[in-house]
Amino acid sequence: MKNVQVQTLLLIIKNEKILLGMKKRGFGVGRYNGFGGKLDPGEAPLQAARREMKEETGVDVRNITKCGVIKFFSGIRETIEMHVYRTDMYEGEFQESEEMRPKWFRFNRIPYSRMWPDDQHWLPLVITGKKVRAHFFFNEKDEIIKKQVMVY
């Protein structure tokens, strides 16, 4: 069995807008995504979400709510278990980092065609305040071959 890599994704959702970042390097380059990444040794997912947001945007976040867990399965990469969070409270000025360029989008203008293909299946649920558990199975071309999305 492949190793499971635990990651985080934190979304800032406020006034019917969502903050996404254009990934500038590494895995997912050229796609819009929320902010997050791998956990450091000994770090809990919530701590990692806060740290990654600060590193990628320059802002501190408060009042974070867990929205779910999404697992990604692929024949070519290790399994990813992503802990998804959201908040509407932050302090500081958003800044572009070496890794991400933040940009606000109205809910009706979210650029799903420039995001991971799974986002269109779970992100609308999270935006409306629902909590999700999902499994996505990808082929070697990063196309979804099987999905399961549950609201709880």
Backbone as a chain_set.jsonl record, in Angstrom:
{"seq": "MKNVQVQTLLLIIKNEKILLGMKKRGFGVGRYNGFGGKLDPGEAPLQAARREMKEETGVDVRNITKCGVIKFFSGIRETIEMHVYRTDMYEGEFQESEEMRPKWFRFNRIPYSRMWPDDQHWLPLVITGKKVRAHFFFNEKDEIIKKQVMVY", "coords": {"N": [[0.839, -1.193, 0.0], [0.44, 2.242, -0.734], [2.083, 5.122, 0.693], [0.421, 7.574, 2.747], [0.045, 10.928, 2.343], [-0.428, 13.608, 4.394], [-2.114, 16.63, 4.029], [-3.009, 20.153, 3.962], [-5.659, 22.484, 3.237], [-6.655, 25.732, 3.039], [-9.237, 28.031, 2.909], [-10.197, 31.35, 2.304], [-13.16, 32.862, 2.696], [-15.4, 35.329, 2.035], [-17.927, 37.804, 2.057], [-19.34, 36.848, -0.24], [-17.232, 36.151, -1.867], [-14.208, 34.425, -2.793], [-10.894, 33.729, -1.862], [-8.335, 32.773, -3.891], [-5.301, 31.192, -4.995], [-2.89, 31.583, -7.543], [-0.89, 29.043, -8.5], [2.54, 29.11, -8.599], [4.825, 27.57, -8.774], [6.158, 24.207, -8.59], [4.189, 21.258, -7.713], [1.106, 21.301, -9.32], [1.433, 23.711, -10.623], [0.401, 26.638, -12.365], [-2.29, 26.429, -11.888], [-5.268, 27.556, -10.212], [-5.861, 27.561, -6.726], [-6.737, 26.787, -3.287], [-5.027, 27.704, -0.246], [-2.247, 26.1, 1.23], [-0.679, 23.004, 2.202], [1.87, 20.539, 2.781], [2.33, 18.959, 6.0], [4.604, 19.927, 8.555], [7.08, 18.033, 10.42], [5.652, 16.725, 13.38], [3.612, 18.565, 13.418], [0.229, 19.597, 13.656], [-2.717, 19.308, 11.534], [-4.324, 21.736, 11.566], [-2.511, 23.637, 12.58], [-0.621, 23.581, 10.511], [-2.169, 24.561, 8.409], [-2.595, 27.247, 9.18], [0.113, 28.146, 9.221], [0.929, 27.719, 6.543], [-0.83, 29.485, 5.191], [0.1, 31.95, 6.116], [2.76, 31.885, 5.127], [2.264, 31.787, 2.355], [0.639, 33.97, 1.731], [1.045, 36.07, 3.487], [-0.732, 36.825, 5.48], [-2.333, 36.565, 8.706], [-4.597, 34.232, 10.072], [-7.79, 33.749, 11.668], [-10.407, 32.179, 13.635], [-10.982, 29.657, 12.372], [-12.648, 27.098, 10.597], [-13.205, 23.655, 10.302], [-13.877, 22.0, 7.295], [-13.931, 19.564, 6.096], [-12.615, 16.396, 4.84], [-10.682, 15.284, 2.206], [-9.761, 12.707, 0.081], [-7.265, 11.778, -2.202], [-6.574, 9.594, -4.766], [-4.202, 7.987, -6.77], [-2.637, 6.329, -9.492], [-0.013, 6.936, -9.928], [1.065, 8.626, -8.024], [1.573, 9.176, -4.479], [-1.061, 8.566, -2.082], [-3.115, 11.26, -1.137], [-4.275, 12.878, 1.715], [-6.33, 15.35, 2.357], [-6.984, 17.941, 4.516], [-9.544, 20.15, 4.857], [-10.182, 23.564, 5.37], [-11.892, 26.604, 6.354], [-12.224, 30.179, 6.594], [-13.262, 33.495, 7.559], [-11.946, 35.492, 8.656], [-9.145, 37.497, 8.93], [-5.885, 38.997, 9.332], [-3.801, 41.564, 8.205], [-2.05, 42.405, 5.141], [-2.609, 41.122, 1.936], [-0.105, 39.453, 0.119], [1.857, 38.657, -2.71], [3.638, 35.629, -2.977], [6.648, 33.617, -3.389], [5.557, 31.265, -4.165], [2.744, 31.501, -4.554], [0.156, 33.523, -6.074], [-2.165, 35.564, -4.847], [-5.702, 36.037, -5.415], [-8.916, 37.491, -5.48], [-12.148, 36.092, -6.095], [-15.467, 36.376, -7.237], [-18.275, 34.365, -6.257], [-19.742, 33.494, -8.505], [-17.856, 33.567, -10.474], [-15.753, 31.829, -10.219], [-12.82, 30.275, -11.288], [-13.095, 27.468, -12.435], [-12.189, 26.008, -14.649], [-9.499, 26.417, -14.632], [-8.531, 25.129, -12.475], [-7.986, 22.288, -10.236], [-9.55, 19.287, -11.415], [-11.33, 18.096, -9.596], [-12.278, 20.09, -7.919], [-14.661, 21.409, -8.714], [-16.607, 19.692, -7.859], [-16.685, 19.566, -5.051], [-16.079, 22.102, -3.926], [-18.235, 24.046, -4.338], [-20.034, 23.113, -2.398], [-18.676, 23.517, 0.04], [-18.444, 26.291, -0.012], [-21.074, 27.034, 0.435], [-21.3, 26.423, 3.075], [-21.43, 23.779, 3.829], [-20.196, 20.595, 5.055], [-17.772, 18.277, 3.931], [-16.914, 14.951, 2.877], [-14.805, 13.279, 0.809], [-13.732, 11.191, -1.929], [-11.463, 10.909, -4.507], [-10.463, 9.437, -7.482], [-7.803, 9.28, -9.655], [-6.498, 9.081, -13.012], [-3.426, 8.522, -14.899], [-3.286, 10.863, -16.326], [-4.243, 12.85, -14.744], [-7.014, 12.903, -14.714], [-10.327, 12.516, -13.522], [-11.436, 9.36, -12.609], [-13.12, 8.062, -10.968], [-15.39, 8.987, -8.409], [-16.481, 10.03, -5.159], [-18.553, 11.867, -3.225], [-19.577, 13.093, -0.201], [-21.897, 14.69, 1.928], [-21.921, 15.942, 5.195]], "CA": [[0.0, 0.0, 0.0], [1.2, 3.491, -0.821], [2.031, 6.024, 1.834], [-0.571, 8.638, 2.713], [0.611, 12.226, 2.673], [-1.44, 14.503, 4.952], [-1.958, 18.016, 3.614], [-4.091, 21.05, 4.351], [-6.123, 23.491, 2.289], [-7.397, 26.757, 3.774], [-9.938, 28.962, 2.032], [-10.787, 32.547, 2.894], [-14.439, 33.097, 2.024], [-15.967, 36.514, 2.683], [-18.743, 38.697, 1.224], [-19.62, 36.143, -1.491], [-15.991, 36.036, -2.636], [-13.248, 33.45, -2.294], [-9.5, 34.025, -2.196], [-7.594, 31.648, -4.452], [-3.947, 31.552, -5.383], [-2.308, 30.97, -8.743], [0.319, 28.303, -8.13], [3.627, 29.595, -9.443], [5.903, 26.583, -8.886], [5.9, 22.909, -7.976], [3.021, 20.453, -8.066], [-0.081, 22.115, -9.538], [1.781, 25.002, -11.2], [-0.514, 27.11, -13.394], [-3.682, 26.227, -11.465], [-5.754, 28.247, -9.028], [-6.132, 26.646, -5.624], [-6.688, 27.386, -1.97], [-3.675, 27.817, 0.293], [-1.944, 25.009, 2.142], [0.403, 22.124, 1.796], [2.28, 19.434, 3.647], [2.6, 19.216, 7.412], [5.961, 19.76, 9.058], [7.116, 16.994, 11.457], [5.058, 17.074, 14.664], [2.618, 19.623, 13.247], [-1.162, 19.192, 13.441], [-3.246, 19.922, 10.316], [-4.751, 23.125, 11.756], [-1.286, 24.444, 12.675], [-0.042, 23.649, 9.165], [-3.018, 25.451, 7.602], [-2.248, 28.625, 9.565], [1.48, 28.432, 8.788], [0.964, 27.803, 5.079], [-1.498, 30.722, 4.783], [1.03, 33.045, 6.409], [3.877, 31.79, 4.186], [1.853, 31.966, 0.967], [-0.096, 35.228, 1.492], [1.468, 37.111, 4.415], [-1.763, 37.18, 6.456], [-2.677, 35.679, 9.812], [-6.017, 33.897, 10.048], [-8.448, 33.385, 12.926], [-11.759, 31.653, 13.518], [-10.94, 28.659, 11.311], [-13.606, 26.006, 10.712], [-12.899, 22.503, 9.447], [-14.964, 21.749, 6.341], [-13.945, 18.194, 5.626], [-11.415, 15.668, 4.466], [-10.767, 14.768, 0.852], [-8.65, 11.811, -0.239], [-6.946, 11.682, -3.615], [-5.891, 8.351, -5.087], [-3.63, 8.015, -8.112], [-1.742, 5.214, -9.761], [1.373, 7.381, -10.106], [1.517, 9.408, -6.865], [1.064, 8.664, -3.21], [-2.388, 9.024, -1.689], [-3.13, 12.515, -0.377], [-5.414, 13.118, 2.599], [-6.335, 16.805, 2.491], [-7.89, 18.504, 5.511], [-10.022, 21.413, 4.279], [-10.623, 24.554, 6.355], [-12.301, 27.908, 5.837], [-12.342, 31.276, 7.54], [-13.568, 34.807, 6.983], [-11.243, 36.456, 9.496], [-7.716, 37.552, 8.701], [-5.206, 40.253, 9.637], [-2.645, 41.831, 7.364], [-2.223, 42.713, 3.717], [-2.251, 39.998, 1.074], [1.087, 39.672, -0.692], [2.282, 37.552, -3.557], [4.829, 34.939, -2.486], [7.358, 32.877, -4.433], [4.762, 30.097, -4.558], [1.338, 31.776, -4.884], [-0.31, 34.881, -6.352], [-3.56, 35.566, -4.407], [-6.683, 36.815, -6.168], [-10.304, 37.305, -5.07], [-13.126, 35.752, -7.123], [-16.878, 36.263, -6.852], [-18.707, 32.97, -6.343], [-20.189, 33.155, -9.861], [-16.722, 33.717, -11.4], [-14.665, 30.933, -9.815], [-12.231, 29.749, -12.532], [-12.968, 26.016, -12.327], [-11.439, 25.461, -15.79], [-8.068, 26.608, -14.352], [-8.331, 24.523, -11.158], [-8.0, 20.83, -10.289], [-10.881, 18.869, -11.874], [-12.21, 17.712, -8.487], [-12.775, 21.262, -7.179], [-16.037, 21.724, -9.078], [-17.51, 18.74, -7.208], [-16.794, 19.768, -3.598], [-15.953, 23.501, -3.512], [-19.535, 24.716, -4.17], [-20.628, 22.679, -1.127], [-17.961, 24.205, 1.123], [-18.806, 27.713, -0.094], [-22.403, 27.216, 1.035], [-21.255, 26.105, 4.492], [-21.548, 22.347, 4.093], [-18.971, 19.845, 5.337], [-17.688, 17.196, 2.953], [-15.938, 13.87, 2.848], [-14.782, 12.887, -0.593], [-12.649, 10.386, -2.472], [-11.294, 11.082, -5.945], [-9.494, 8.535, -8.084], [-7.282, 9.896, -10.871], [-5.621, 8.292, -13.878], [-2.102, 9.118, -15.067], [-3.433, 12.187, -16.96], [-4.939, 13.672, -13.745], [-8.453, 12.927, -14.999], [-11.099, 11.764, -12.529], [-12.03, 8.133, -13.14], [-14.142, 7.652, -10.004], [-15.509, 9.974, -7.327], [-17.505, 9.869, -4.126], [-18.638, 13.099, -2.431], [-20.643, 12.983, 0.802], [-22.105, 15.857, 2.785], [-22.289, 15.533, 6.562]], "C": [[0.881, 1.253, 0.0], [1.081, 4.283, 0.467], [0.93, 7.051, 1.638], [0.113, 9.918, 3.164], [-0.522, 13.133, 3.162], [-1.11, 15.934, 4.546], [-3.136, 18.841, 4.111], [-4.452, 21.958, 3.188], [-6.997, 24.455, 3.078], [-7.954, 27.76, 2.774], [-10.404, 30.165, 2.836], [-12.004, 32.884, 2.05], [-15.125, 34.231, 2.759], [-16.738, 37.346, 1.662], [-18.978, 38.127, -0.177], [-18.444, 36.158, -2.458], [-15.109, 34.991, -1.982], [-11.853, 33.869, -2.75], [-8.844, 32.738, -2.678], [-6.205, 32.128, -4.824], [-3.538, 30.848, -6.658], [-0.987, 30.346, -8.34], [1.429, 28.626, -9.127], [4.776, 28.598, -9.621], [5.46, 25.271, -8.254], [4.648, 22.228, -8.488], [1.79, 21.356, -8.195], [0.204, 23.471, -10.152], [0.798, 25.354, -12.321], [-1.981, 26.935, -13.063], [-3.998, 27.151, -10.291], [-6.104, 27.206, -7.98], [-6.282, 27.456, -4.351], [-5.241, 27.347, -1.488], [-3.428, 26.684, 1.281], [-0.796, 24.188, 1.641], [0.661, 21.052, 2.825], [2.49, 19.901, 5.083], [4.09, 19.087, 7.684], [5.943, 18.67, 10.132], [6.555, 17.507, 12.79], [3.944, 18.114, 14.593], [1.229, 19.023, 13.022], [-1.696, 19.884, 12.18], [-3.666, 21.386, 10.483], [-3.539, 24.066, 11.862], [-0.657, 24.638, 11.298], [-0.843, 24.6, 8.285], [-2.708, 26.915, 7.907], [-0.869, 29.031, 9.041], [1.548, 28.626, 7.283], [0.296, 29.092, 4.582], [-0.569, 31.915, 4.984], [2.182, 33.054, 5.399], [3.467, 32.173, 2.768], [1.174, 33.297, 0.682], [0.359, 36.377, 2.381], [0.433, 37.484, 5.461], [-1.887, 36.112, 7.55], [-4.175, 35.453, 9.79], [-6.503, 33.498, 11.432], [-9.785, 32.729, 12.596], [-11.878, 30.637, 12.375], [-11.917, 27.524, 11.623], [-13.179, 24.871, 9.79], [-14.116, 22.183, 8.59], [-14.969, 20.325, 5.819], [-12.573, 17.611, 5.37], [-11.653, 15.072, 3.084], [-9.538, 13.899, 0.613], [-8.524, 11.703, -1.756], [-6.11, 10.438, -3.848], [-5.431, 8.411, -6.536], [-2.708, 6.825, -8.277], [-0.282, 5.623, -9.845], [1.924, 8.189, -8.939], [0.997, 8.755, -5.59], [-0.322, 9.233, -2.934], [-2.251, 10.299, -0.861], [-4.416, 12.58, 0.428], [-5.395, 14.606, 2.931], [-7.412, 17.249, 3.485], [-8.248, 19.918, 5.053], [-10.603, 22.296, 5.382], [-11.099, 25.811, 5.627], [-12.332, 28.918, 6.964], [-12.804, 32.509, 6.803], [-12.847, 35.906, 7.765], [-9.73, 36.368, 9.272], [-7.192, 38.934, 9.062], [-3.997, 40.388, 8.74], [-3.046, 42.129, 5.933], [-1.8, 41.497, 2.899], [-1.069, 40.377, 0.193], [1.345, 38.43, -1.535], [3.553, 36.952, -2.967], [5.531, 34.262, -3.664], [6.5, 31.744, -4.986], [3.373, 30.443, -5.088], [1.09, 33.267, -5.15], [-1.796, 34.934, -5.992], [-4.447, 36.477, -5.257], [-8.085, 36.463, -5.676], [-11.17, 36.986, -6.284], [-14.528, 35.778, -6.52], [-17.296, 34.805, -7.056], [-19.105, 32.583, -7.768], [-19.084, 33.283, -10.904], [-15.527, 32.833, -11.009], [-14.124, 30.228, -11.065], [-12.004, 28.231, -12.511], [-12.149, 25.407, -13.466], [-9.917, 25.601, -15.594], [-7.708, 26.057, -12.968], [-8.231, 23.007, -11.334], [-9.408, 20.367, -10.649], [-11.831, 18.465, -10.753], [-12.884, 18.904, -7.815], [-14.236, 21.58, -7.473], [-17.053, 20.821, -8.38], [-17.693, 19.001, -5.714], [-16.763, 21.233, -3.18], [-17.29, 24.23, -3.407], [-20.245, 24.333, -2.863], [-20.001, 23.415, 0.047], [-18.322, 25.691, 1.149], [-20.154, 27.975, 0.583], [-22.467, 26.76, 2.494], [-21.383, 24.635, 4.829], [-20.172, 21.752, 4.396], [-18.957, 18.622, 4.435], [-16.645, 16.158, 3.328], [-15.973, 13.38, 1.415], [-13.564, 12.035, -0.897], [-12.628, 10.614, -3.974], [-10.183, 10.164, -6.419], [-9.102, 9.105, -9.441], [-6.482, 8.896, -11.694], [-4.301, 9.037, -14.046], [-2.137, 10.482, -15.744], [-4.132, 13.184, -16.034], [-6.403, 13.903, -14.104], [-9.155, 12.079, -13.947], [-11.691, 10.532, -13.196], [-13.113, 7.577, -12.211], [-14.191, 8.702, -8.909], [-16.63, 9.583, -6.39], [-17.462, 11.112, -3.259], [-19.833, 12.963, -1.498], [-20.685, 14.265, 1.625], [-22.475, 15.334, 4.157], [-22.511, 16.731, 7.44]], "O": [[1.924, 1.301, 0.652], [0.122, 4.141, 1.225], [0.55, 7.363, 0.51], [0.692, 9.973, 4.249], [-1.47, 13.393, 2.422], [0.022, 16.392, 4.699], [-4.125, 18.306, 4.613], [-3.655, 22.172, 2.274], [-7.968, 24.043, 3.713], [-7.238, 28.268, 1.911], [-10.945, 30.011, 3.93], [-11.898, 33.154, 0.853], [-15.405, 34.128, 3.954], [-16.269, 37.568, 0.546], [-18.834, 38.833, -1.175], [-18.612, 36.174, -3.677], [-15.233, 34.702, -0.792], [-11.664, 34.309, -3.884], [-8.805, 31.74, -1.958], [-5.965, 33.329, -4.951], [-3.804, 29.66, -6.835], [-0.072, 31.039, -7.893], [1.275, 28.441, -10.334], [5.605, 28.761, -10.516], [4.505, 25.234, -7.479], [4.117, 22.569, -9.545], [1.473, 22.099, -7.266], [-0.691, 24.314, -10.205], [0.411, 24.499, -13.118], [-2.838, 27.262, -13.884], [-3.127, 27.485, -9.488], [-6.579, 26.115, -8.297], [-5.994, 28.652, -4.324], [-4.339, 26.995, -2.248], [-4.305, 26.348, 2.077], [-0.035, 24.61, 0.77], [-0.205, 20.704, 3.627], [2.784, 21.067, 5.345], [4.759, 18.232, 7.105], [4.887, 18.404, 10.705], [6.932, 18.578, 13.264], [3.395, 18.498, 15.625], [1.081, 18.052, 12.281], [-1.185, 20.935, 11.795], [-3.381, 22.201, 9.605], [-3.548, 25.161, 11.299], [-0.214, 25.736, 10.963], [-0.269, 25.358, 7.503], [-2.574, 27.728, 6.992], [-0.701, 30.118, 8.488], [2.153, 29.584, 6.801], [0.798, 29.725, 3.654], [-0.468, 32.784, 4.118], [2.539, 34.11, 4.876], [4.238, 32.814, 2.054], [1.123, 33.726, -0.471], [0.092, 37.538, 2.072], [0.685, 38.381, 6.266], [-1.588, 34.936, 7.342], [-4.942, 36.377, 9.52], [-5.746, 32.983, 12.255], [-10.232, 32.722, 11.449], [-12.76, 30.745, 11.523], [-12.003, 27.054, 12.758], [-12.831, 25.102, 8.632], [-15.239, 22.103, 9.088], [-15.925, 19.917, 5.16], [-11.538, 18.222, 5.635], [-12.679, 14.443, 2.826], [-8.413, 14.305, 0.905], [-9.507, 11.559, -2.483], [-5.072, 10.244, -3.215], [-6.178, 8.833, -7.419], [-2.079, 6.372, -7.321], [0.601, 4.765, -9.835], [3.131, 8.417, -8.869], [0.108, 7.904, -5.619], [-0.702, 10.262, -3.492], [-1.382, 10.401, 0.004], [-5.507, 12.367, -0.101], [-4.546, 15.067, 3.694], [-8.596, 16.963, 3.306], [-7.376, 20.77, 4.884], [-11.398, 21.849, 6.209], [-10.765, 26.052, 4.467], [-12.45, 28.562, 8.136], [-12.748, 32.571, 5.575], [-13.1, 37.094, 7.564], [-9.126, 35.304, 9.408], [-7.94, 39.91, 9.094], [-3.252, 39.428, 8.541], [-4.224, 42.106, 5.574], [-0.746, 40.913, 3.15], [-1.028, 41.457, -0.397], [1.08, 37.304, -1.114], [4.438, 37.677, -2.513], [5.058, 34.33, -4.799], [6.683, 31.313, -6.124], [2.868, 29.758, -5.978], [1.714, 34.14, -4.547], [-2.62, 34.409, -6.741], [-4.019, 37.522, -5.745], [-8.408, 35.291, -5.478], [-10.961, 37.534, -7.366], [-14.748, 35.262, -5.424], [-16.751, 34.103, -7.907], [-18.835, 31.461, -8.197], [-19.344, 33.125, -12.096], [-14.404, 33.091, -11.442], [-14.899, 29.643, -11.822], [-10.865, 27.767, -12.563], [-11.483, 24.391, -13.267], [-9.141, 24.971, -16.312], [-6.713, 26.461, -12.366], [-8.373, 22.498, -12.445], [-10.378, 20.996, -10.226], [-13.045, 18.491, -10.955], [-13.943, 18.752, -7.207], [-14.974, 21.979, -6.571], [-18.236, 21.155, -8.32], [-18.749, 18.689, -5.162], [-17.368, 21.584, -2.167], [-17.476, 24.984, -2.452], [-20.973, 25.145, -2.291], [-20.705, 23.884, 0.941], [-18.484, 26.274, 2.221], [-20.347, 29.009, 1.223], [-23.545, 26.712, 3.086], [-21.44, 24.278, 6.005], [-19.136, 22.319, 4.046], [-19.994, 18.002, 4.199], [-15.649, 16.444, 3.993], [-17.041, 13.099, 0.871], [-12.527, 12.127, -0.241], [-13.663, 10.522, -4.635], [-9.101, 10.119, -5.832], [-9.961, 9.381, -10.278], [-5.866, 7.981, -11.149], [-4.083, 10.067, -13.409], [-1.132, 11.193, -15.744], [-4.567, 14.245, -16.483], [-6.96, 14.966, -13.83], [-8.636, 11.044, -13.53], [-12.363, 10.636, -14.222], [-13.917, 6.735, -12.611], [-13.159, 9.248, -8.521], [-17.587, 8.906, -6.767], [-16.445, 11.388, -2.623], [-20.96, 12.746, -1.943], [-19.653, 14.841, 1.97], [-23.255, 14.388, 4.276], [-22.827, 16.581, 8.62]]}, "num_chains": 1, "name": "protein.A"}
